[in-house]
Structure formats: C-alpha cells, structure tokens
Amino acid sequence: MRSEVTLYGDGSSWETERIRHHLDLRGVPYSFVPFLSDEDERALARGERSTPRVHVSNGRKTRLLGAPNETALDVVLRSYGLLPAA
C-alpha cells in the first residue's frame, strides 16, 4: 500500500518552509495544504496548534506530527517506507 504525506502550514512561516525544503531534499512527494483561517490563526496564537503539521498515512496506519524536527520526521518517513533505512 502506498504511503502519502500531507504538509499543513502557514505558507509564510519559516518553520513550514524548513519542512518543505527537507521533504524536497529527501525526494519525498507531498501535498501542501495552507491553513490560515481565522480560527486557525486564533488557535495558533493561543498555542493550541503547532505549525507545520505533517500527516503521513498508508491506509492502515496514520501519524500526525506537530512541528517535527528533521530527525523525528525522517524516523516516521522511514517507518512508512518513504525513505531508505539508515
């Protein structure tokens, strides 16, 4: 079963750009979904949400990572077969 990656974030955020750049460097295909609704902005301001968020799924299992660092992201991507073993 094929794994899919979706990146949710603020398109102007350096943190979102950091994750986009990392996925691009690793050659991992992903979809980008900007979220900037008023409710999202209020939740971010209150610290109730983190950006970016990375959703990885293969149909059987799903992971949602909030503002991951590159190492944590790579561990999850490897576990879904999206990166070769280290």
NORZIKA-V640136 format. One record per residue. N is the residue number from 1. PHI is phi in radians with two decimals (* if undefined). Layout:
N/PHI
N/PHI
This chain:
1/*
2/-1.44
3/-1.56
4/-2.23
5/-2.13
6/-2.20
7/-1.86
8/-1.88
9/-3.10
10/-1.49
11/-1.06
12/-1.75
13/-1.42
14/-1.13
15/-1.18
16/-1.14
17/-1.09
18/-1.07
19/-1.22
20/-1.01
21/-1.08
22/-1.10
23/-1.09
24/-1.08
25/-1.07
26/-1.41
27/1.29
28/-1.58
29/-1.22
30/-2.67
31/-1.83
32/-1.93
33/-2.16
34/-1.27
35/-2.25
36/-2.46
37/-1.14
38/-1.01
39/-1.13
40/-1.07
41/-1.10
42/-1.13
43/-1.13
44/-1.10
45/-1.10
46/-1.45
47/1.39
48/-1.53
49/-2.38
50/-2.01
51/-2.32
52/-1.43
53/-2.12
54/-2.06
55/-1.90
56/-2.12
57/-2.56
58/-2.20
59/1.63
60/-1.81
61/-2.36
62/-2.43
63/-2.26
64/-2.15
65/-1.90
66/-1.73
67/0.80
68/-1.28
69/-1.47
70/-1.11
71/-1.14
72/-1.10
73/-1.10
74/-1.09
75/-1.05
76/-1.18
77/-1.04
78/-1.11
79/-1.16
80/-1.74
81/1.30
82/-1.59
83/-2.32
84/-1.19
85/-1.04
86/-1.25
